[in-house]
Amino acid sequence: MKQLLILIILVFGIGQVQASGEAGSIDSSGVNVFDAAARQSGAKWFVNYCLSCHSANYMRYNRLAEDFGLSEAQVSENFIFDNRRIGSPMTIAMDKEDAALWFGKAPPDLSLIGRSRGADWIYTYLRSFYFDDSGSWNNLLLPNLSMPHVLWELQGVRKAVYHTVTDEYGNEKQEIDHFITVQTGSMSEEEYDHVARDLATFFEYLGDPARLKRKAIGWKVIVFLVVLTFLAYLLKSEYWRDIK
């Protein structure tokens, strides 16, 4: 029992340390993983803007066809841009060692990002990029990250406006007050938020694709159990009639 309590404390403590490394609040995404149109749109943005660096090794293209209600020909035409086959996993051509040399660290596989971070975190993260005073991309939710803002052409370029705050000890520090757009993107703010929501929906699906099938067969299982319970009741009544 004592060892179990220690394990719980350690896990909780690690979670607190990880959370403390992030800044900013989490916005509600309103993601609905059962929205087929949002999943398809998110998959489109993923293969066009993310898949060149980030793999999704636990997902195969033919599974997308099955879960999205598309034909394999449609998936091949809209989601596969090289000579990979429909049954191939969503891998990338970039070598991990080369990626680590170019970026300092190989971009992670995103198959389980929806389960590890959650849709709200992903939605907020995609909307929190800005261009800082050092001349590089930064992120309010995950400061000093090494990833560039690959969707900047859609959202535009933003810079932070700071204000001075005083902590409880009387120390002054600069915090971000709001953002200003210095270069407009191809989308309005509402349109870009929609893209971020669709991507978060796709990552939510990617982390647990079996959820769609569980819901599809869930009502059938409930009906089966109701019928089975009724038949069991009739059988019980028949047996007990003779005993009485």
Residue pairs with C-beta under 8 A, 6 or more apart in sequence:
22 141
22 142
22 143
23 140
23 141
23 142
23 143
24 124
24 128
24 140
24 141
25 124
26 120
26 121
26 124
26 141
27 120
27 123
27 124
27 127
28 120
29 119
29 120
29 122
29 123
29 124
29 196
29 197
29 200
30 197
31 38
31 119
31 120
31 123
31 197
31 200
31 201
31 204
32 38
32 201
33 39
33 119
33 201
33 204
33 205
33 211
33 212
34 212
34 215
35 201
36 68
36 69
38 197
38 198
38 201
38 202
39 67
39 68
39 198
39 201
39 202
39 205
40 68
40 70
41 195
41 198
41 201
41 202
42 198
42 199
42 200
42 201
42 202
42 203
42 205
43 64
43 68
43 79
43 202
44 78
44 79
45 151
45 195
45 198
45 199
45 202
46 56
46 199
46 202
46 203
47 79
47 80
47 81
47 90
49 150
49 151
50 110
50 150
50 199
51 90
51 92
52 92
52 94
53 92
53 94
53 99
53 107
53 150
54 92
54 107
54 108
54 109
54 110
55 89
55 90
55 91
55 92
55 109
55 110
55 111
56 89
56 90
56 109
56 110
56 111
56 206
57 89
57 90
57 91
57 109
57 111
58 89
58 109
58 111
58 112
58 206
59 89
59 90
59 111
59 206
59 209
60 87
60 88
60 89
60 90
61 72
61 75
61 76
61 79
61 80
61 84
61 85
61 86
61 87
61 88
61 90
62 72
62 75
62 86
62 87
63 209
64 70
64 75
64 79
65 71
65 72
65 74
65 75
65 86
67 205
67 209
67 212
68 75
72 86
75 86
76 86
80 86
82 93
84 91
94 107
96 106
97 106
99 105
99 106
99 107
100 106
103 146
104 146
105 146
107 147
110 203
110 206
111 206
111 207
112 206
112 207
113 122
113 203
113 206
113 207
114 122
114 200
114 203
114 204
114 205
114 206
114 207
114 208
115 207
115 208
116 207
117 125
118 204
119 200
119 201
119 203
119 204
120 200
121 141
122 196
122 199
122 200
122 203
122 204
123 196
123 197
123 199
123 200
124 141
125 139
125 141
125 142
126 151
126 195
126 196
126 199
126 200
127 155
127 192
127 193
127 196
128 139
128 140
128 141
128 142
129 137
129 138
129 139
129 149
129 151
129 152
129 155
129 158
130 137
130 138
130 139
130 140
130 158
130 159
130 160
130 176
130 179
131 137
131 138
131 157
131 158
131 159
131 182
132 138
132 159
132 160
137 145
137 147
137 148
137 149
137 152
138 144
138 145
139 145
139 147
140 160
140 176
149 155
151 192
151 195
152 185
153 185
153 186
154 185
154 186
154 187
154 191
154 192
154 195
155 185
155 187
155 192
156 181
156 182
156 183
156 184
156 185
157 181
157 182
157 183
157 185
158 179
158 180
158 181
158 182
159 179
159 180
159 182
160 176
160 177
160 178
160 179
161 176
161 177
161 178
161 179
161 180
162 174
162 175
162 176
162 177
163 174
163 175
163 177
164 172
164 173
164 174
164 175
165 172
165 173
165 174
165 175
166 172
167 173
185 192
187 195
205 211
205 212
